[in-house]
Amino acid sequence: MEVRSSVFASWILIFQVLGAVLFLRGFFPEHVNSSPFKSNLTDLPAEPLPGGCLNSSYIPQPLFKKVIIMLIDAMRADFVFGASGQLNMPYTTHLMLSPSTLSFVAKARTPTVTAPRLKALTTGNIPVYIDVLMNLNSPAVLDDNLIWQANTAGKKIIFYGDCTWLHLFPDQFMEYDGIDGPVSDFREVDNNVTRHLDSTLKRDDWDILILHYLGIDHIGHSFGPHSYFLQTKLSEMDDVLKKIHSALNSKEAGKSFPYLLVLCGDHGMSNTGSHGGSSEGEINTPLLLISPVFKRKAPMKKPDEIDQVDLSPTLALSLGLPISQSSVGCVIPGVFEGASLRDQLRYLQLNGHQLSCLLKEKFPDYRKDTKLEEYHLAEKAHGRWMKLYLERNTSEALAYIGKKVMKQYLEALSTMSSALRIQLNKDDLYSMIFGLVLVLQPLLALILAMPEALSGSVAVDLVTSALFSLPFYLLCLLLASTHVLVCTSADVSCYFCSVSWSFVFGIIAFISASTCFLLSLMTRKLPLGAKLNGTSLLKQISSRKWSKLDILLLAGTASHILSLGSVSFIEEEHQIWYFLLTTLYFIVFQDVCAKYFRKENGPIEEDEYELLYKEHPKEEIYAEKWLALATPVFLLVCCRLLRSLNQTGVQWAHLPDLATWLNSAEHKVVLSLLSTFCLVLIYFLVQRWCSLVSKVALALGLLSIYCYRAAVGSLFPWQHCCLNKSKGILEARFVYVLVFSILFMGTKNMIQSQINIANAKSKNRGLWEIYSGLVLLFSLLFRAHNLLVLCCCLLIQTLMAQFIWKKLHYDAVQITIIHYWLGQAFYYFQGNSNSISTIDISIWSIGFDTYAEVPAIILTALNTYAGPLLWACHLVCFLSSKKNSFLLHSSSVAVGHGCYFWALLRSMTAAAYIVVATGMRHHPWTWSVFYPKLLYEAMHLLIITGASLIFNAVE
């Protein structure tokens, strides 16, 4: 059975996406504990005594009656402890110097996004990395957590702020006001929190007050960490802290009212204003514990570093609550220094007992590990101290022994906590193997089927007889037996063992069928089977006449795949594409010179243009020659400019770039003029392919985009005092309507071309109109300074199509690889990297006043992968054009070749990285590098697969 090569490639991509999903499910670690059971005060251990007997249960009195948690989203540690804090937060700086304040730098773990960080703060557990995908619409927390424990104990909780809390902890607050504003709003979201303070602080009917401020996070996403607005917002937060502290002190003066005021951040902020990665700015958050109970003796020089999950057990014990079952944190010793020595040891014993119970659940051989016996030794020493204490021994030796026991406890807590965190890196190797096979087998099929797919027939012969062969049934039986054996004998449950048997059998059947199909392909394509039909893959490769461009494209693609084995190369992957792109332009420049200025070993004579002169004027020929010569030079200049526009990667992302200069307040006029120029140039570069209706829609859309940017304050006119009066929602929605209208016109033309096959012009126009609609959409989604990236992208496409690909007669495969390289390079030109922190999540607020999950996911994905998508779409449009008579095959054949080879390049990259990630899954950089890159590769593969399916459906 023969199928079109593009259809075959689409099906291959579908199975690769399935394999990537299964691989990711095994690669991402499991949750430490998701038990539905909760801790209870009645389950707490008794104080230890020597001889095996236990004292009656003793629970220390709560240290605090009221707790106020002031959580500032994206609050970076240096915003408080650095020079910025001294300048913009003077009252907070004054409090840090007070003996009643304990200051810490709380380390957040990746992914540094809000929902996983809130889970860490309340459960004491480290959320799994996949939680980043559910950040904006997280399900309720089912694990044991501080909020549930406080509510069960009868404590009244009030919450004002980010509505993420209401999603995570539904029906847990006595009173609440959830805030969910667009990213462009950084005033109302905080004013709606602060407006409740005066009345709430005067009341006594609450025990815990939680405030979550979003303004700093929104400013970071919109304007970066060095914005004037950020300085103003820090001063505003300082005033809020002063108001709360003053109100608590006034109540404290009248009666005994021990309180705790907590100032903290959920995560930090990168140097570009985003978050999600593992840079110092993103993982370092401030933690200030303020209470008259504290009597710090030594002056604060430098804040100590703790883990963010340590706050949960500390707050639980200080409020008289049991520690959450899933907590892996250790109590902060400084909080309990004011308590008696007996109480301090009791707090440490309770924390150790909770960690040891969690270890027993996760480690069957827990008691055999000598390192984990430290807690039991500390508990025995605690029992001996208790005996002395109950005997009324008041000597100095009792205090000395108590301090020694406390040190033993702290060392044991640190050891157990570290062991539990290592458990988080445990992966599901069995599921990973199946996913890896599902990724590699389709890739091998793409490679072996290449001679048929790239032939004139553009079809792949599927050997359906393999489904009824004996090897197929034997393989199915072998794999099914192996699956049963693994799932019944493994000590640790695997995800692939928990899915339905119908799904498992489908995967086994596909692997068996594809194995048989690959064997049949090998017998026909490899040298041993070439004698059957003379279609040896190696023979076809060796028979090709390789040019310098071919060698560069092959070597460059192979070098990039090999570079994925290095962590440093993954972090700075953009450098590889920049280098390859620069080299490509030099080779193109050499090809232009060879065509117009050399013929073998001598210059081209004047009479050799006689045939061209009959069709074109002499002046036009000379103009074309020099324009073709200038094109590679101009492209080099464009790429150098774009490299300076957005600093990306990890090592040098903090360096100033052109985007920072353009987005500064004093250069808004320059940015406005540049944006106007880019929007006008975009119109003239795109409109030539559109119908009259689409041209009008495109013009109105680009005009509305400028109005939208002016309304949100990005462009001139700069309305500082009216920034929040017009949020640009109406303008953005109008652009969406125009985008859909252009896409509708293009789709209509495509359908008409299918009905009337002779009307090929309608099909080509339809493709270009769909492309124009995407350009208009990206013009809206891109930041104002990134309009220059889009403009350069369209310029390069126009110049390469006019003076390079057509004039130099490149074939479809060469053009496809060049498009792929440029798409990858423009992904990084836009400011993206292999870190989650560069994802622009502010996209969801363009045209929406409330969060909508599906549009947010679609718009964010489109904006992130705009570069590869634009170049993939342009490839299809260019190859399908009937004007490209230089191609060796018809336009439909060229499109089939292009789609097939693009799928091959994409699947090669994804497969190579998955293989590398399998071997380096225990690398210390796994959290910060491999996990984000795996998500990127899976999402990129999914988007290209979707685009391929849509194209084949239209075809």
Backbone hydrogen bonds, N-H to C=O, Kabsch-Sander energy under -0.5 kcal/mol:
donor,donor_aa,acceptor,acceptor_aa,energy
3,V,460,V,-2.1
5,S,458,V,-1.9
8,F,4,R,-2.6
9,A,5,S,-2.5
10,S,6,S,-1.9
11,W,7,V,-2.3
12,I,8,F,-2.1
13,L,9,A,-2.3
14,I,10,S,-2.0
15,F,11,W,-2.0
16,Q,12,I,-2.0
17,V,13,L,-2.5
18,L,14,I,-2.2
19,G,15,F,-2.5
20,A,16,Q,-2.8
21,V,17,V,-2.5
22,L,18,L,-2.2
23,F,19,G,-2.5
24,L,20,A,-2.7
25,R,21,V,-2.2
26,G,22,L,-1.4
27,F,23,F,-2.5
28,F,24,L,-2.7
30,E,426,K,-0.8
43,D,40,N,-1.5
44,L,41,L,-1.2
47,E,56,S,-0.6
49,L,53,C,-1.0
52,G,49,L,-0.7
53,C,50,P,-0.6
55,N,47,E,-2.2
63,L,318,S,-1.8
64,F,318,S,-1.5
65,K,258,P,-3.0
66,K,258,P,-1.3
67,V,207,D,-2.4
68,I,260,L,-2.7
69,I,67,V,-0.5
69,I,209,L,-2.9
70,M,68,I,-0.7
70,M,262,V,-3.6
71,L,69,I,-0.9
71,L,211,L,-3.2
72,I,70,M,-0.6
72,I,264,C,-2.7
73,D,71,L,-0.6
73,D,213,Y,-2.9
75,M,72,I,-1.4
76,R,74,A,-0.8
77,A,284,N,-1.8
79,F,76,R,-1.2
80,V,76,R,-0.5
80,V,77,A,-1.6
81,F,77,A,-2.8
82,G,78,D,-0.8
85,G,78,D,-0.7
85,G,82,G,-0.5
86,Q,82,G,-1.5
87,L,83,A,-1.8
88,N,84,S,-2.8
89,M,85,G,-2.3
93,T,89,M,-2.1
94,H,90,P,-2.1
95,L,91,Y,-2.2
96,M,92,T,-2.0
97,L,93,T,-1.1
98,S,95,L,-1.3
101,T,98,S,-1.5
102,L,289,L,-2.7
103,S,101,T,-0.5
104,F,287,L,-2.3
105,V,304,D,-3.0
106,A,104,F,-0.7
106,A,285,T,-2.6
107,K,105,V,-0.6
107,K,306,I,-2.9
108,A,106,A,-0.6
108,A,283,I,-3.1
113,V,111,P,-1.9
117,R,113,V,-1.6
118,L,114,T,-2.6
119,K,115,A,-2.0
120,A,116,P,-1.9
121,L,117,R,-2.3
122,T,118,L,-1.8
123,T,119,K,-2.7
124,G,119,K,-0.5
124,G,120,A,-1.5
125,N,119,K,-0.6
131,D,128,V,-1.6
132,V,129,Y,-1.9
133,L,130,I,-1.7
134,M,131,D,-1.2
135,N,132,V,-1.1
137,N,134,M,-0.5
138,S,135,N,-0.5
141,V,168,L,-2.8
146,L,122,T,-3.0
149,Q,145,N,-2.2
150,A,146,L,-2.5
151,N,147,I,-2.2
152,T,148,W,-2.6
153,A,149,Q,-1.9
154,G,151,N,-1.2
155,K,150,A,-2.3
157,I,155,K,-0.5
158,I,208,I,-2.6
159,F,175,E,-2.6
160,Y,210,I,-2.2
161,G,177,D,-2.3
162,D,212,H,-0.6
163,C,179,I,-2.0
165,W,162,D,-1.5
167,H,163,C,-1.3
168,L,164,T,-2.2
169,F,165,W,-2.8
172,Q,169,F,-1.0
174,M,157,I,-2.6
175,E,157,I,-1.1
177,D,159,F,-1.2
179,I,161,G,-3.6
185,D,182,P,-1.7
186,F,184,S,-0.6
190,D,187,R,-0.6
191,N,187,R,-2.7
192,N,188,E,-2.5
193,V,190,D,-1.0
194,T,190,D,-2.6
195,R,191,N,-2.1
196,H,193,V,-1.3
197,L,194,T,-1.7
198,D,194,T,-0.5
200,T,196,H,-2.1
201,L,197,L,-3.0
202,K,198,D,-0.7
203,R,199,S,-0.6
203,R,200,T,-1.0
207,D,156,K,-2.8
208,I,156,K,-2.3
209,L,67,V,-2.6
210,I,158,I,-2.7
211,L,69,I,-3.1
212,H,160,Y,-2.2
213,Y,71,L,-2.6
213,Y,211,L,-0.6
218,H,214,L,-2.2
219,I,215,G,-2.4
220,G,216,I,-2.4
221,H,217,D,-2.1
222,S,218,H,-2.0
223,F,219,I,-3.6
224,G,219,I,-1.0
224,G,220,G,-1.0
227,S,224,G,-1.0
231,Q,227,S,-1.2
232,T,228,Y,-1.8
233,K,229,F,-2.4
234,L,230,L,-2.5
235,S,231,Q,-1.7
236,E,232,T,-1.9
237,M,233,K,-2.5
238,D,234,L,-2.0
239,D,235,S,-1.9
240,V,236,E,-2.0
241,L,237,M,-2.4
242,K,238,D,-2.1
243,K,239,D,-2.3
244,I,240,V,-2.3
245,H,241,L,-2.7
246,S,242,K,-2.5
247,A,243,K,-2.0
248,L,244,I,-2.3
249,N,245,H,-2.2
250,S,246,S,-2.0
251,K,247,A,-1.4
252,E,248,L,-2.1
253,A,249,N,-1.8
254,G,250,S,-0.6
254,G,251,K,-0.6
255,K,251,K,-1.2
257,F,255,K,-0.8
260,L,66,K,-1.8
261,L,290,I,-3.0
262,V,68,I,-3.2
262,V,260,L,-0.6
263,L,261,L,-0.5
263,L,288,L,-2.5
264,C,70,M,-2.0
264,C,262,V,-0.5
265,G,286,P,-0.8
268,G,282,E,-2.8
269,M,281,G,-2.0
270,S,274,S,-3.4
273,G,270,S,-1.4
282,E,279,S,-0.8
283,I,279,S,-1.8
284,N,280,E,-1.8
285,T,106,A,-2.1
285,T,283,I,-0.7
287,L,104,F,-2.2
288,L,263,L,-2.8
289,L,102,L,-2.7
289,L,287,L,-0.5
290,I,261,L,-2.8
290,I,288,L,-0.6
291,S,100,S,-2.4
294,F,291,S,-1.2
296,R,99,P,-2.6
304,D,103,S,-1.0
306,I,105,V,-2.1
308,Q,107,K,-2.4
310,D,307,D,-1.8
311,L,308,Q,-1.5
312,S,309,V,-0.5
314,T,310,D,-1.3
315,L,311,L,-2.6
316,A,312,S,-2.2
317,L,313,P,-2.2
318,S,314,T,-2.0
319,L,315,L,-1.2
319,L,316,A,-0.5
320,G,317,L,-1.2
321,L,316,A,-3.4
327,S,324,S,-1.5
328,V,124,G,-3.0
335,V,332,I,-1.5
336,F,332,I,-0.5
336,F,333,P,-1.4
337,E,334,G,-0.9
339,A,336,F,-1.3
344,Q,340,S,-2.4
345,L,341,L,-2.2
346,R,342,R,-2.1
347,Y,343,D,-2.5
348,L,344,Q,-2.0
349,Q,345,L,-2.3
350,L,346,R,-2.5
351,N,347,Y,-2.1
352,G,348,L,-2.4
353,H,349,Q,-2.7
354,Q,350,L,-2.0
355,L,351,N,-2.1
356,S,352,G,-2.5
357,C,353,H,-2.1
358,L,354,Q,-1.7
359,L,355,L,-2.1
360,K,356,S,-2.4
361,E,357,C,-1.5
362,K,358,L,-1.6
363,F,359,L,-2.9
366,Y,363,F,-1.4
368,K,365,D,-1.1
369,D,365,D,-0.5
369,D,366,Y,-1.4
370,T,368,K,-0.7
373,E,370,T,-1.1
374,E,371,K,-1.1
375,Y,372,L,-0.6
377,L,373,E,-2.0
378,A,374,E,-2.3
379,E,375,Y,-2.4
380,K,376,H,-2.1
381,A,377,L,-2.2
382,H,378,A,-2.3
383,G,379,E,-1.9
384,R,380,K,-2.0
385,W,381,A,-2.1
386,M,382,H,-2.4
387,K,383,G,-1.8
388,L,384,R,-1.7
389,Y,385,W,-2.5
390,L,386,M,-2.8
391,E,387,K,-1.2
392,R,389,Y,-1.5
393,N,388,L,-2.0
394,T,392,R,-0.6
398,L,395,S,-1.0
399,A,395,S,-0.8
400,Y,396,E,-2.1
401,I,397,A,-2.9
402,G,398,L,-2.3
403,K,399,A,-2.2
404,K,400,Y,-1.9
405,V,401,I,-2.5
406,M,402,G,-2.3
407,K,403,K,-1.9
408,Q,404,K,-1.9
409,Y,405,V,-2.6
410,L,406,M,-2.4
411,E,407,K,-2.1
412,A,408,Q,-2.4
413,L,409,Y,-2.9
414,S,410,L,-2.1
415,T,411,E,-2.0
416,M,412,A,-2.5
417,S,413,L,-2.6
418,S,414,S,-2.1
419,A,415,T,-2.0
420,L,416,M,-2.1
421,R,417,S,-1.9
422,I,418,S,-1.9
423,Q,419,A,-1.3
424,L,420,L,-0.6
424,L,421,R,-0.7
425,N,422,I,-1.6
426,K,423,Q,-1.6
428,D,26,G,-3.1
429,L,427,D,-0.9
432,M,428,D,-1.9
433,I,429,L,-2.2
434,F,430,Y,-1.8
435,G,431,S,-2.4
436,L,432,M,-2.6
437,V,433,I,-2.3
438,L,434,F,-2.1
439,V,435,G,-1.1
440,L,436,L,-2.6
441,Q,437,V,-2.4
443,L,439,V,-1.1
444,L,440,L,-2.4
445,A,441,Q,-2.1
446,L,442,P,-2.2
447,I,443,L,-2.1
448,L,444,L,-2.5
449,A,445,A,-2.1
450,M,447,I,-1.1
453,A,449,A,-2.6
454,L,450,M,-2.5
455,S,452,E,-1.4
458,V,455,S,-0.7
459,A,452,E,-0.8
460,V,3,V,-3.0
462,L,1,M,-3.8
462,L,460,V,-0.8
463,V,461,D,-0.5
464,T,462,L,-1.5
466,A,463,V,-1.5
467,L,464,T,-1.6
468,F,465,S,-1.4
469,S,466,A,-1.1
473,Y,469,S,-1.3
474,L,470,L,-2.4
475,L,471,P,-2.6
476,C,472,F,-2.2
477,L,473,Y,-2.3
478,L,474,L,-2.5
479,L,475,L,-2.9
480,A,476,C,-2.4
481,S,477,L,-2.1
482,T,478,L,-2.3
483,H,479,L,-2.4
484,V,480,A,-2.3
485,L,481,S,-2.4
486,V,482,T,-2.6
487,C,483,H,-2.5
488,T,484,V,-1.4
489,S,485,L,-1.1
490,A,486,V,-1.9
497,C,494,C,-0.6
498,S,494,C,-0.6
498,S,495,Y,-1.4
499,V,495,Y,-0.7
504,V,500,S,-2.0
505,F,501,W,-3.0
506,G,502,S,-1.9
507,I,503,F,-2.2
508,I,504,V,-2.7
509,A,505,F,-2.8
510,F,506,G,-2.2
511,I,507,I,-2.6
512,S,508,I,-2.4
513,A,509,A,-2.8
514,S,510,F,-3.1
515,T,511,I,-1.9
516,C,512,S,-2.1
517,F,513,A,-2.5
518,L,514,S,-2.6
519,L,515,T,-2.2
520,S,516,C,-2.1
521,L,517,F,-2.2
522,M,518,L,-2.7
523,T,519,L,-1.9
524,R,520,S,-1.0
525,K,521,L,-2.8
526,L,522,M,-1.9
529,G,526,L,-1.7
530,A,526,L,-0.6
530,A,527,P,-0.8
532,L,529,G,-1.4
533,N,529,G,-0.6
533,N,530,A,-0.6
534,G,530,A,-3.5
535,T,524,R,-0.5
537,L,525,K,-3.1
540,Q,536,S,-2.0
541,I,537,L,-2.1
542,S,538,L,-2.5
543,S,539,K,-1.7
544,R,540,Q,-0.6
544,R,541,I,-0.8
546,W,544,R,-0.8
551,I,547,S,-2.1
552,L,548,K,-2.3
553,L,549,L,-2.7
554,L,550,D,-2.4
555,A,551,I,-2.9
556,G,552,L,-3.1
557,T,553,L,-2.0
558,A,554,L,-2.3
559,S,555,A,-2.6
560,H,556,G,-2.2
561,I,557,T,-1.9
562,L,558,A,-2.4
563,S,559,S,-2.1
564,L,560,H,-0.6
564,L,561,I,-1.0
565,G,562,L,-1.6
566,S,563,S,-1.8
570,I,566,S,-1.7
571,E,567,V,-2.5
572,E,568,S,-2.1
573,E,570,I,-1.2
575,Q,572,E,-1.5
576,I,572,E,-0.6
576,I,573,E,-0.7
577,W,573,E,-1.5
578,Y,574,H,-2.5
579,F,575,Q,-2.2
580,L,576,I,-2.6
581,L,577,W,-2.4
582,T,578,Y,-2.2
583,T,579,F,-2.4
584,L,580,L,-2.3
585,Y,581,L,-2.0
586,F,582,T,-1.5
587,I,583,T,-2.0
588,V,584,L,-2.5
589,F,585,Y,-2.4
590,Q,586,F,-2.0
591,D,587,I,-2.2
592,V,588,V,-2.4
593,C,589,F,-2.2
594,A,590,Q,-2.3
595,K,591,D,-1.8
596,Y,592,V,-2.4
597,F,593,C,-2.4
598,R,593,C,-0.8
599,K,602,G,-3.5
601,N,599,K,-0.6
602,G,599,K,-2.0
608,E,605,E,-1.1
609,Y,606,E,-1.6
610,E,607,D,-1.4
613,Y,609,Y,-2.5
614,K,610,E,-1.4
615,E,611,L,-0.7
615,E,612,L,-0.8
616,H,612,L,-3.0
621,I,617,P,-1.7
622,Y,618,K,-2.2
623,A,619,E,-2.4
624,E,620,E,-2.4
625,K,621,I,-2.2
626,W,622,Y,-2.1
627,L,623,A,-2.4
628,A,624,E,-2.5
629,L,625,K,-1.8
630,A,626,W,-2.0
631,T,627,L,-1.4
633,V,629,L,-0.6
634,F,630,A,-2.6
635,L,631,T,-2.5
636,L,632,P,-2.1
637,V,633,V,-1.9
638,C,634,F,-2.3
639,C,635,L,-2.4
640,R,636,L,-2.2
641,L,637,V,-2.2
642,L,638,C,-2.5
643,R,639,C,-2.1
644,S,640,R,-1.2
645,L,641,L,-0.7
646,N,642,L,-1.1
655,L,652,W,-1.2
658,L,644,S,-2.7
659,A,645,L,-2.2
661,W,657,D,-1.5
662,L,658,L,-2.5
663,N,659,A,-2.2
664,S,660,T,-0.6
664,S,661,W,-0.7
667,H,664,S,-1.6
668,K,665,A,-1.1
671,L,667,H,-2.2
672,S,668,K,-2.4
673,L,669,V,-2.5
674,L,670,V,-2.5
675,S,671,L,-2.5
676,T,672,S,-2.3
677,F,673,L,-2.4
678,C,674,L,-2.4
679,L,675,S,-2.6
680,V,676,T,-2.2
681,L,677,F,-2.4
682,I,678,C,-2.7
683,Y,679,L,-1.8
684,F,680,V,-1.9
685,L,681,L,-2.0
686,V,682,I,-1.6
687,Q,683,Y,-2.8
689,W,686,V,-1.6
690,C,687,Q,-1.6
695,K,691,S,-2.4
696,V,692,L,-2.1
697,A,693,V,-2.3
698,L,694,S,-2.6
699,A,695,K,-2.4
700,L,696,V,-2.5
701,G,697,A,-2.3
702,L,698,L,-2.4
703,L,699,A,-2.0
704,S,700,L,-2.3
705,I,701,G,-1.8
706,Y,702,L,-1.5
707,C,703,L,-1.9
708,Y,704,S,-2.5
709,R,705,I,-2.4
710,A,706,Y,-2.4
711,A,707,C,-2.1
712,V,708,Y,-1.9
713,G,710,A,-0.7
714,S,709,R,-2.1
715,L,709,R,-1.2
719,Q,717,P,-0.8
720,H,718,W,-0.9
723,L,720,H,-0.8
725,K,722,C,-0.9
726,S,722,C,-0.9
727,K,725,K,-0.5
732,A,728,G,-2.3
733,R,729,I,-2.3
734,F,730,L,-1.9
735,V,731,E,-1.7
736,Y,732,A,-2.1
737,V,733,R,-2.1
738,L,734,F,-1.9
739,V,735,V,-2.7
740,F,736,Y,-2.4
741,S,737,V,-1.9
742,I,738,L,-2.2
743,L,739,V,-2.6
744,F,740,F,-2.2
745,M,741,S,-2.1
746,G,742,I,-2.3
747,T,743,L,-2.5
748,K,744,F,-2.5
749,N,745,M,-2.0
750,M,746,G,-2.0
751,I,747,T,-2.4
752,Q,748,K,-2.4
753,S,749,N,-1.9
754,Q,750,M,-1.2
755,I,751,I,-1.8
756,N,752,Q,-3.0
757,I,755,I,-0.8
759,N,756,N,-1.8
760,A,758,A,-1.7
763,K,759,N,-0.9
764,N,760,A,-2.0
765,R,761,K,-2.4
766,G,762,S,-2.2
767,L,763,K,-2.1
768,W,764,N,-2.1
769,E,765,R,-2.3
770,I,766,G,-2.1
771,Y,767,L,-2.1
772,S,768,W,-2.2
773,G,769,E,-2.4
774,L,770,I,-1.9
775,V,771,Y,-2.0
776,L,772,S,-2.2
777,L,773,G,-2.1
778,F,774,L,-2.7
779,S,775,V,-2.0
780,L,776,L,-1.2
781,L,777,L,-2.1
782,F,778,F,-2.6
786,N,783,R,-0.6
787,L,784,A,-1.2
788,L,785,H,-1.2
790,L,786,N,-1.7
791,C,787,L,-2.4
792,C,788,L,-2.4
793,C,789,V,-2.1
794,L,790,L,-2.1
795,L,791,C,-2.2
796,I,792,C,-2.7
797,Q,793,C,-2.2
798,T,794,L,-2.2
799,L,795,L,-2.7
800,M,796,I,-2.7
801,A,797,Q,-2.1
802,Q,798,T,-2.2
803,F,799,L,-2.7
804,I,799,L,-0.5
804,I,800,M,-1.5
805,W,800,M,-2.7
806,K,801,A,-0.7
808,L,804,I,-2.6
810,Y,805,W,-1.4
815,I,811,D,-2.4
816,T,812,A,-2.2
817,I,813,V,-2.3
818,I,814,Q,-2.2
819,H,815,I,-2.3
820,Y,816,T,-2.4
821,W,817,I,-2.6
822,L,818,I,-2.5
823,G,819,H,-2.5
824,Q,820,Y,-2.2
825,A,821,W,-2.4
826,F,822,L,-2.6
827,Y,823,G,-1.2
828,Y,824,Q,-1.0
828,Y,825,A,-0.6
829,F,825,A,-2.2
830,Q,826,F,-1.5
831,G,828,Y,-1.8
832,N,827,Y,-1.1
838,T,835,S,-1.4
839,I,836,I,-2.0
841,I,839,I,-1.2
843,I,840,D,-1.1
844,W,841,I,-1.0
845,S,842,S,-1.3
846,I,843,I,-2.0
847,G,845,S,-1.0
848,F,845,S,-0.9
856,A,852,A,-2.0
857,I,853,E,-2.4
858,I,854,V,-2.3
859,L,855,P,-2.8
860,T,856,A,-2.3
861,A,857,I,-2.3
862,L,858,I,-2.6
863,N,859,L,-2.5
864,T,860,T,-2.2
865,Y,861,A,-2.3
866,A,863,N,-1.0
869,L,865,Y,-2.0
870,L,866,A,-2.7
871,W,867,G,-2.1
872,A,868,P,-2.2
873,C,869,L,-2.6
874,H,870,L,-2.4
875,L,871,W,-1.8
876,V,872,A,-1.7
877,C,873,C,-2.3
878,F,874,H,-2.9
879,L,875,L,-2.6
880,S,876,V,-1.7
881,S,878,F,-1.0
884,N,881,S,-1.2
885,S,883,K,-2.0
887,L,884,N,-1.3
894,A,890,S,-2.6
895,V,891,S,-2.6
896,G,892,S,-2.1
897,H,893,V,-2.4
898,G,894,A,-2.6
899,C,895,V,-2.8
900,Y,896,G,-2.1
901,F,897,H,-2.5
902,W,898,G,-2.4
903,A,899,C,-2.3
904,L,900,Y,-2.0
905,L,901,F,-2.5
906,R,902,W,-2.6
907,S,903,A,-2.5
908,M,904,L,-2.2
909,T,905,L,-2.0
910,A,906,R,-2.2
911,A,907,S,-2.6
912,A,908,M,-2.5
913,Y,909,T,-2.2
914,I,910,A,-2.2
915,V,911,A,-2.2
916,V,912,A,-2.1
917,A,913,Y,-3.0
918,T,914,I,-1.8
919,G,915,V,-1.6
920,M,916,V,-1.7
921,R,918,T,-0.8
923,H,920,M,-1.7
926,T,923,H,-2.1
929,V,925,W,-2.5
930,F,925,W,-0.8
931,Y,926,T,-2.4
933,K,929,V,-2.1
934,L,930,F,-2.6
935,L,931,Y,-2.2
936,Y,932,P,-2.5
937,E,933,K,-2.7
938,A,934,L,-2.5
939,M,935,L,-2.7
940,H,936,Y,-2.8
941,L,937,E,-2.5
942,L,938,A,-2.2
943,I,939,M,-2.6
944,I,940,H,-2.5
945,T,941,L,-2.1
946,G,942,L,-2.4
947,A,943,I,-2.5
948,S,944,I,-2.3
949,L,945,T,-2.4
950,I,946,G,-2.2
951,F,947,A,-2.2
952,N,948,S,-2.4
953,A,949,L,-2.2
954,V,950,I,-2.1
955,E,951,F,-2.5
